[in-house]
Amino acid sequence: IRHVYVLPDYRRTGVGKLIMEALIDHARAHFEILTLRTPTAHGDAFYTALGFSREARFAEATHWLALNHDSISDSTRHS
């Protein structure tokens, strides 16, 4: 997932969570995991609360989320 932002006036209203939940639901049909990068503590807390894990498993990502818990391996597709 790249470049998802919420305008400051709409932060902490649930808009970001709704956007991410819709993206995650859509991604389940296409991917086994989602990856993203966030450099901020606020982003870290937000994505962790959505179920993403912090791990350096992927070079370009700070966080990842298993969409299909039964088939996670080193060869999985990711976004």
Biopython code that builds the backbone (N, CA, C, O; Angstrom):
import numpy as np
from Bio.PDB.StructureBuilder import StructureBuilder

atoms = [
    (1, "ILE", "N", (0.871, -1.168, 0.000)),
    (1, "ILE", "CA", (0.000, 0.000, 0.000)),
    (1, "ILE", "C", (0.908, 1.217, 0.000)),
    (1, "ILE", "O", (1.879, 1.281, 0.753)),
    (2, "ARG", "N", (0.579, 2.192, -0.862)),
    (2, "ARG", "CA", (1.398, 3.401, -0.946)),
    (2, "ARG", "C", (0.530, 4.644, -1.012)),
    (2, "ARG", "O", (-0.551, 4.640, -1.601)),
    (3, "HIS", "N", (1.020, 5.694, -0.404)),
    (3, "HIS", "CA", (0.469, 7.042, -0.542)),
    (3, "HIS", "C", (-1.007, 7.138, -0.171)),
    (3, "HIS", "O", (-1.826, 7.592, -0.971)),
    (4, "VAL", "N", (-1.339, 6.718, 1.023)),
    (4, "VAL", "CA", (-2.690, 6.899, 1.546)),
    (4, "VAL", "C", (-2.589, 7.956, 2.640)),
    (4, "VAL", "O", (-1.879, 7.776, 3.629)),
    (5, "TYR", "N", (-3.294, 9.040, 2.453)),
    (5, "TYR", "CA", (-3.244, 10.148, 3.403)),
    (5, "TYR", "C", (-4.658, 10.603, 3.742)),
    (5, "TYR", "O", (-5.584, 10.461, 2.943)),
    (6, "VAL", "N", (-4.801, 11.153, 4.944)),
    (6, "VAL", "CA", (-6.053, 11.775, 5.367)),
    (6, "VAL", "C", (-5.721, 13.225, 5.709)),
    (6, "VAL", "O", (-4.761, 13.498, 6.429)),
    (7, "LEU", "N", (-6.511, 14.136, 5.194)),
    (7, "LEU", "CA", (-6.296, 15.553, 5.487)),
    (7, "LEU", "C", (-6.365, 15.798, 6.994)),
    (7, "LEU", "O", (-7.144, 15.148, 7.691)),
    (8, "PRO", "N", (-5.558, 16.730, 7.500)),
    (8, "PRO", "CA", (-5.514, 16.980, 8.943)),
    (8, "PRO", "C", (-6.881, 17.213, 9.588)),
    (8, "PRO", "O", (-7.125, 16.739, 10.698)),
    (9, "ASP", "N", (-7.766, 17.927, 8.916)),
    (9, "ASP", "CA", (-9.088, 18.206, 9.493)),
    (9, "ASP", "C", (-9.937, 16.949, 9.683)),
    (9, "ASP", "O", (-10.900, 16.966, 10.449)),
    (10, "TYR", "N", (-9.591, 15.862, 8.994)),
    (10, "TYR", "CA", (-10.388, 14.637, 9.052)),
    (10, "TYR", "C", (-9.703, 13.510, 9.823)),
    (10, "TYR", "O", (-10.249, 12.412, 9.932)),
    (11, "ARG", "N", (-8.520, 13.775, 10.354)),
    (11, "ARG", "CA", (-7.821, 12.758, 11.136)),
    (11, "ARG", "C", (-8.522, 12.544, 12.468)),
    (11, "ARG", "O", (-9.141, 13.454, 13.018)),
    (12, "ARG", "N", (-8.411, 11.323, 12.971)),
    (12, "ARG", "CA", (-9.012, 10.918, 14.252)),
    (12, "ARG", "C", (-10.536, 10.957, 14.205)),
    (12, "ARG", "O", (-11.191, 11.107, 15.237)),
    (13, "THR", "N", (-11.099, 10.820, 13.002)),
    (13, "THR", "CA", (-12.558, 10.761, 12.849)),
    (13, "THR", "C", (-13.018, 9.383, 12.387)),
    (13, "THR", "O", (-14.219, 9.136, 12.282)),
    (14, "GLY", "N", (-12.072, 8.482, 12.109)),
    (14, "GLY", "CA", (-12.415, 7.152, 11.620)),
    (14, "GLY", "C", (-12.310, 7.006, 10.117)),
    (14, "GLY", "O", (-12.465, 5.904, 9.591)),
    (15, "VAL", "N", (-12.048, 8.102, 9.417)),
    (15, "VAL", "CA", (-11.956, 8.061, 7.954)),
    (15, "VAL", "C", (-10.787, 7.181, 7.510)),
    (15, "VAL", "O", (-10.945, 6.353, 6.613)),
    (16, "GLY", "N", (-9.630, 7.349, 8.120)),
    (16, "GLY", "CA", (-8.464, 6.550, 7.754)),
    (16, "GLY", "C", (-8.698, 5.068, 7.979)),
    (16, "GLY", "O", (-8.309, 4.236, 7.160)),
    (17, "LYS", "N", (-9.329, 4.747, 9.085)),
    (17, "LYS", "CA", (-9.630, 3.344, 9.384)),
    (17, "LYS", "C", (-10.580, 2.767, 8.341)),
    (17, "LYS", "O", (-10.382, 1.640, 7.885)),
    (18, "LEU", "N", (-11.596, 3.513, 7.959)),
    (18, "LEU", "CA", (-12.537, 3.045, 6.931)),
    (18, "LEU", "C", (-11.838, 2.833, 5.589)),
    (18, "LEU", "O", (-12.097, 1.848, 4.898)),
    (19, "ILE", "N", (-10.959, 3.755, 5.227)),
    (19, "ILE", "CA", (-10.213, 3.619, 3.969)),
    (19, "ILE", "C", (-9.357, 2.355, 4.006)),
    (19, "ILE", "O", (-9.373, 1.559, 3.068)),
    (20, "MET", "N", (-8.613, 2.177, 5.091)),
    (20, "MET", "CA", (-7.730, 1.014, 5.193)),
    (20, "MET", "C", (-8.515, -0.292, 5.238)),
    (20, "MET", "O", (-8.100, -1.277, 4.628)),
    (21, "GLU", "N", (-9.635, -0.319, 5.943)),
    (21, "GLU", "CA", (-10.448, -1.537, 5.982)),
    (21, "GLU", "C", (-10.959, -1.896, 4.591)),
    (21, "GLU", "O", (-11.001, -3.073, 4.232)),
    (22, "ALA", "N", (-11.348, -0.896, 3.807)),
    (22, "ALA", "CA", (-11.807, -1.151, 2.435)),
    (22, "ALA", "C", (-10.657, -1.665, 1.568)),
    (22, "ALA", "O", (-10.843, -2.593, 0.780)),
    (23, "LEU", "N", (-9.473, -1.071, 1.707)),
    (23, "LEU", "CA", (-8.308, -1.536, 0.946)),
    (23, "LEU", "C", (-7.926, -2.967, 1.325)),
    (23, "LEU", "O", (-7.610, -3.778, 0.455)),
    (24, "ILE", "N", (-7.955, -3.271, 2.603)),
    (24, "ILE", "CA", (-7.627, -4.622, 3.074)),
    (24, "ILE", "C", (-8.637, -5.629, 2.542)),
    (24, "ILE", "O", (-8.253, -6.693, 2.056)),
    (25, "ASP", "N", (-9.921, -5.307, 2.628)),
    (25, "ASP", "CA", (-10.959, -6.213, 2.116)),
    (25, "ASP", "C", (-10.779, -6.467, 0.622)),
    (25, "ASP", "O", (-10.898, -7.606, 0.170)),
    (26, "HIS", "N", (-10.498, -5.430, -0.137)),
    (26, "HIS", "CA", (-10.282, -5.588, -1.582)),
    (26, "HIS", "C", (-9.029, -6.429, -1.860)),
    (26, "HIS", "O", (-9.033, -7.280, -2.750)),
    (27, "ALA", "N", (-7.981, -6.192, -1.108)),
    (27, "ALA", "CA", (-6.709, -6.882, -1.330)),
    (27, "ALA", "C", (-6.794, -8.377, -1.057)),
    (27, "ALA", "O", (-6.036, -9.151, -1.642)),
    (28, "ARG", "N", (-7.700, -8.797, -0.182)),
    (28, "ARG", "CA", (-7.820, -10.227, 0.145)),
    (28, "ARG", "C", (-8.062, -11.085, -1.093)),
    (28, "ARG", "O", (-7.662, -12.249, -1.114)),
    (29, "ALA", "N", (-8.697, -10.548, -2.108)),
    (29, "ALA", "CA", (-8.981, -11.304, -3.332)),
    (29, "ALA", "C", (-7.766, -11.389, -4.255)),
    (29, "ALA", "O", (-7.774, -12.160, -5.215)),
    (30, "HIS", "N", (-6.729, -10.610, -3.976)),
    (30, "HIS", "CA", (-5.602, -10.511, -4.904)),
    (30, "HIS", "C", (-4.233, -10.839, -4.308)),
    (30, "HIS", "O", (-3.308, -11.184, -5.044)),
    (31, "PHE", "N", (-4.096, -10.738, -3.009)),
    (31, "PHE", "CA", (-2.790, -10.885, -2.364)),
    (31, "PHE", "C", (-2.890, -11.757, -1.120)),
    (31, "PHE", "O", (-3.968, -11.932, -0.551)),
    (32, "GLU", "N", (-1.760, -12.294, -0.711)),
    (32, "GLU", "CA", (-1.687, -13.054, 0.531)),
    (32, "GLU", "C", (-1.215, -12.184, 1.687)),
    (32, "GLU", "O", (-1.549, -12.448, 2.842)),
    (33, "ILE", "N", (-0.442, -11.150, 1.382)),
    (33, "ILE", "CA", (-0.001, -10.196, 2.398)),
    (33, "ILE", "C", (-0.012, -8.789, 1.821)),
    (33, "ILE", "O", (0.067, -8.592, 0.608)),
    (34, "LEU", "N", (-0.112, -7.820, 2.719)),
    (34, "LEU", "CA", (0.043, -6.411, 2.353)),
    (34, "LEU", "C", (1.280, -5.891, 3.064)),
    (34, "LEU", "O", (1.556, -6.265, 4.204)),
    (35, "THR", "N", (2.018, -5.032, 2.388)),
    (35, "THR", "CA", (3.155, -4.375, 3.017)),
    (35, "THR", "C", (3.003, -2.869, 2.862)),
    (35, "THR", "O", (2.334, -2.386, 1.948)),
    (36, "LEU", "N", (3.638, -2.136, 3.771)),
    (36, "LEU", "CA", (3.631, -0.678, 3.694)),
    (36, "LEU", "C", (4.833, -0.142, 4.437)),
    (36, "LEU", "O", (5.501, -0.862, 5.180)),
    (37, "ARG", "N", (5.095, 1.132, 4.226)),
    (37, "ARG", "CA", (6.183, 1.816, 4.925)),
    (37, "ARG", "C", (5.615, 3.080, 5.557)),
    (37, "ARG", "O", (4.899, 3.851, 4.919)),
    (38, "THR", "N", (5.952, 3.271, 6.819)),
    (38, "THR", "CA", (5.620, 4.520, 7.481)),
    (38, "THR", "C", (6.805, 4.939, 8.341)),
    (38, "THR", "O", (7.328, 4.129, 9.106)),
    (39, "PRO", "N", (7.235, 6.192, 8.229)),
    (39, "PRO", "CA", (8.374, 6.656, 9.011)),
    (39, "PRO", "C", (7.985, 7.287, 10.352)),
    (39, "PRO", "O", (8.861, 7.697, 11.113)),
    (40, "THR", "N", (6.693, 7.369, 10.647)),
    (40, "THR", "CA", (6.259, 8.112, 11.830)),
    (40, "THR", "C", (5.727, 7.206, 12.936)),
    (40, "THR", "O", (5.235, 6.107, 12.680)),
    (41, "ALA", "N", (5.837, 7.692, 14.165)),
    (41, "ALA", "CA", (5.283, 6.965, 15.315)),
    (41, "ALA", "C", (3.761, 6.910, 15.237)),
    (41, "ALA", "O", (3.155, 5.913, 15.628)),
    (42, "HIS", "N", (3.139, 7.983, 14.731)),
    (42, "HIS", "CA", (1.676, 7.988, 14.582)),
    (42, "HIS", "C", (1.238, 6.930, 13.575)),
    (42, "HIS", "O", (0.274, 6.203, 13.813)),
    (43, "GLY", "N", (1.944, 6.846, 12.456)),
    (43, "GLY", "CA", (1.637, 5.825, 11.456)),
    (43, "GLY", "C", (1.831, 4.433, 12.012)),
    (43, "GLY", "O", (1.017, 3.541, 11.772)),
    (44, "ASP", "N", (2.915, 4.245, 12.760)),
    (44, "ASP", "CA", (3.175, 2.950, 13.381)),
    (44, "ASP", "C", (2.016, 2.543, 14.289)),
    (44, "ASP", "O", (1.530, 1.415, 14.201)),
    (45, "ALA", "N", (1.578, 3.437, 15.145)),
    (45, "ALA", "CA", (0.470, 3.132, 16.057)),
    (45, "ALA", "C", (-0.815, 2.847, 15.289)),
    (45, "ALA", "O", (-1.557, 1.930, 15.641)),
    (46, "PHE", "N", (-1.082, 3.618, 14.250)),
    (46, "PHE", "CA", (-2.289, 3.445, 13.444)),
    (46, "PHE", "C", (-2.308, 2.071, 12.783)),
    (46, "PHE", "O", (-3.293, 1.341, 12.893)),
    (47, "TYR", "N", (-1.222, 1.717, 12.094)),
    (47, "TYR", "CA", (-1.191, 0.448, 11.365)),
    (47, "TYR", "C", (-1.117, -0.752, 12.305)),
    (47, "TYR", "O", (-1.684, -1.804, 12.010)),
    (48, "THR", "N", (-0.430, -0.603, 13.422)),
    (48, "THR", "CA", (-0.390, -1.684, 14.401)),
    (48, "THR", "C", (-1.788, -1.944, 14.958)),
    (48, "THR", "O", (-2.170, -3.097, 15.157)),
    (49, "ALA", "N", (-2.548, -0.886, 15.209)),
    (49, "ALA", "CA", (-3.922, -1.043, 15.699)),
    (49, "ALA", "C", (-4.815, -1.745, 14.678)),
    (49, "ALA", "O", (-5.805, -2.375, 15.050)),
    (50, "LEU", "N", (-4.472, -1.641, 13.397)),
    (50, "LEU", "CA", (-5.237, -2.326, 12.346)),
    (50, "LEU", "C", (-4.798, -3.780, 12.161)),
    (50, "LEU", "O", (-5.378, -4.505, 11.353)),
    (51, "GLY", "N", (-3.780, -4.206, 12.904)),
    (51, "GLY", "CA", (-3.341, -5.591, 12.826)),
    (51, "GLY", "C", (-2.047, -5.823, 12.083)),
    (51, "GLY", "O", (-1.588, -6.961, 11.987)),
    (52, "PHE", "N", (-1.443, -4.764, 11.552)),
    (52, "PHE", "CA", (-0.163, -4.900, 10.863)),
    (52, "PHE", "C", (0.938, -5.189, 11.884)),
    (52, "PHE", "O", (0.873, -4.732, 13.026)),
    (53, "SER", "N", (1.936, -5.940, 11.467)),
    (53, "SER", "CA", (3.092, -6.252, 12.306)),
    (53, "SER", "C", (4.293, -5.445, 11.850)),
    (53, "SER", "O", (4.496, -5.222, 10.657)),
    (54, "ARG", "N", (5.095, -5.006, 12.831)),
    (54, "ARG", "CA", (6.356, -4.329, 12.510)),
    (54, "ARG", "C", (7.423, -5.392, 12.385)),
    (54, "ARG", "O", (7.618, -6.203, 13.290)),
    (55, "GLU", "N", (8.108, -5.383, 11.262)),
    (55, "GLU", "CA", (9.155, -6.371, 11.044)),
    (55, "GLU", "C", (9.936, -5.985, 9.804)),
    (55, "GLU", "O", (9.384, -5.431, 8.854)),
    (56, "ALA", "N", (11.210, -6.279, 9.823)),
    (56, "ALA", "CA", (12.065, -5.976, 8.677)),
    (56, "ALA", "C", (12.088, -7.144, 7.695)),
    (56, "ALA", "O", (13.110, -7.397, 7.057)),
    (57, "ARG", "N", (10.988, -7.847, 7.572)),
    (57, "ARG", "CA", (10.901, -9.014, 6.689)),
    (57, "ARG", "C", (11.042, -8.625, 5.217)),
    (57, "ARG", "O", (11.585, -9.389, 4.419)),
    (58, "PHE", "N", (10.564, -7.463, 4.871)),
    (58, "PHE", "CA", (10.606, -6.989, 3.491)),
    (58, "PHE", "C", (11.433, -5.703, 3.450)),
    (58, "PHE", "O", (11.215, -4.796, 4.254)),
    (59, "ALA", "N", (12.367, -5.626, 2.526)),
    (59, "ALA", "CA", (13.317, -4.512, 2.469)),
    (59, "ALA", "C", (12.651, -3.151, 2.333)),
    (59, "ALA", "O", (13.126, -2.183, 2.927)),
    (60, "GLU", "N", (11.582, -3.047, 1.583)),
    (60, "GLU", "CA", (10.947, -1.751, 1.327)),
    (60, "GLU", "C", (9.806, -1.439, 2.289)),
    (60, "GLU", "O", (9.130, -0.424, 2.120)),
    (61, "ALA", "N", (9.574, -2.275, 3.285)),
    (61, "ALA", "CA", (8.406, -2.095, 4.144)),
    (61, "ALA", "C", (8.792, -2.044, 5.618)),
    (61, "ALA", "O", (9.785, -2.638, 6.039)),
    (62, "THR", "N", (7.987, -1.325, 6.388)),
    (62, "THR", "CA", (8.142, -1.313, 7.840)),
    (62, "THR", "C", (7.084, -2.172, 8.510)),
    (62, "THR", "O", (7.258, -2.591, 9.654)),
    (63, "HIS", "N", (5.980, -2.441, 7.805)),
    (63, "HIS", "CA", (4.860, -3.186, 8.370)),
    (63, "HIS", "C", (4.297, -4.154, 7.335)),
    (63, "HIS", "O", (4.398, -3.918, 6.132)),
    (64, "TRP", "N", (3.706, -5.240, 7.812)),
    (64, "TRP", "CA", (3.043, -6.188, 6.915)),
    (64, "TRP", "C", (1.829, -6.781, 7.618)),
    (64, "TRP", "O", (1.749, -6.803, 8.846)),
    (65, "LEU", "N", (0.893, -7.258, 6.815)),
    (65, "LEU", "CA", (-0.341, -7.854, 7.321)),
    (65, "LEU", "C", (-0.636, -9.113, 6.523)),
    (65, "LEU", "O", (-0.715, -9.069, 5.295)),
    (66, "ALA", "N", (-0.798, -10.235, 7.215)),
    (66, "ALA", "CA", (-1.176, -11.488, 6.560)),
    (66, "ALA", "C", (-2.662, -11.440, 6.235)),
    (66, "ALA", "O", (-3.489, -11.219, 7.120)),
    (67, "LEU", "N", (-2.997, -11.645, 4.979)),
    (67, "LEU", "CA", (-4.398, -11.654, 4.560)),
    (67, "LEU", "C", (-4.960, -13.067, 4.550)),
    (67, "LEU", "O", (-6.168, -13.261, 4.691)),
    (68, "ASN", "N", (-4.088, -14.048, 4.384)),
    (68, "ASN", "CA", (-4.476, -15.452, 4.404)),
    (68, "ASN", "C", (-3.500, -16.153, 5.335)),
    (68, "ASN", "O", (-2.416, -16.553, 4.911)),
    (69, "HIS", "N", (-3.874, -16.304, 6.595)),
    (69, "HIS", "CA", (-2.976, -16.819, 7.620)),
    (69, "HIS", "C", (-2.520, -18.252, 7.365)),
    (69, "HIS", "O", (-1.553, -18.701, 7.980)),
    (70, "ASP", "N", (-3.188, -18.979, 6.479)),
    (70, "ASP", "CA", (-2.843, -20.375, 6.230)),
    (70, "ASP", "C", (-1.710, -20.550, 5.232)),
    (70, "ASP", "O", (-1.161, -21.647, 5.122)),
    (71, "SER", "N", (-1.346, -19.508, 4.506)),
    (71, "SER", "CA", (-0.373, -19.712, 3.426)),
    (71, "SER", "C", (0.720, -18.649, 3.379)),
    (71, "SER", "O", (1.038, -18.141, 2.304)),
    (72, "ILE", "N", (1.291, -18.311, 4.514)),
    (72, "ILE", "CA", (2.381, -17.345, 4.548)),
    (72, "ILE", "C", (3.703, -18.092, 4.356)),
    (72, "ILE", "O", (4.001, -19.039, 5.084)),
    (73, "SER", "N", (4.485, -17.658, 3.376)),
    (73, "SER", "CA", (5.799, -18.251, 3.133)),
    (73, "SER", "C", (6.707, -17.196, 2.530)),
    (73, "SER", "O", (6.263, -16.086, 2.238)),
    (74, "ASP", "N", (7.954, -17.527, 2.344)),
    (74, "ASP", "CA", (8.900, -16.580, 1.758)),
    (74, "ASP", "C", (8.575, -16.259, 0.313)),
    (74, "ASP", "O", (9.052, -15.252, -0.209)),
    (75, "SER", "N", (7.781, -17.081, -0.346)),
    (75, "SER", "CA", (7.487, -16.864, -1.764)),
    (75, "SER", "C", (6.129, -16.215, -2.004)),
    (75, "SER", "O", (5.648, -16.205, -3.137)),
    (76, "THR", "N", (5.505, -15.674, -0.967)),
    (76, "THR", "CA", (4.183, -15.092, -1.138)),
    (76, "THR", "C", (4.233, -13.822, -1.958)),
    (76, "THR", "O", (5.237, -13.111, -1.975)),
    (77, "ARG", "N", (3.119, -13.547, -2.645)),
    (77, "ARG", "CA", (2.982, -12.293, -3.379)),
    (77, "ARG", "C", (2.712, -11.194, -2.380)),
    (77, "ARG", "O", (2.074, -11.445, -1.357)),
    (78, "HIS", "N", (3.174, -9.986, -2.639)),
    (78, "HIS", "CA", (2.847, -8.851, -1.778)),
    (78, "HIS", "C", (2.694, -7.597, -2.607)),
    (78, "HIS", "O", (3.196, -7.485, -3.726)),
    (79, "SER", "N", (1.965, -6.640, -2.003)),
    (79, "SER", "CA", (1.702, -5.386, -2.715)),
    (79, "SER", "C", (2.722, -4.351, -2.336)),
    (79, "SER", "O", (2.672, -3.225, -2.830)),
]
sb = StructureBuilder()
sb.init_structure("model")
sb.init_model(0)
sb.init_chain("A")
sb.init_seg("    ")
for serial, (resi, resn, name, xyz) in enumerate(atoms, 1):
    if name == "N":
        sb.init_residue(resn, " ", resi, " ")
    sb.init_atom(name, np.array(xyz, "f"), 0.0, 1.0, " ", f" {name:<3s}", serial, name[0])
structure = sb.get_structure()
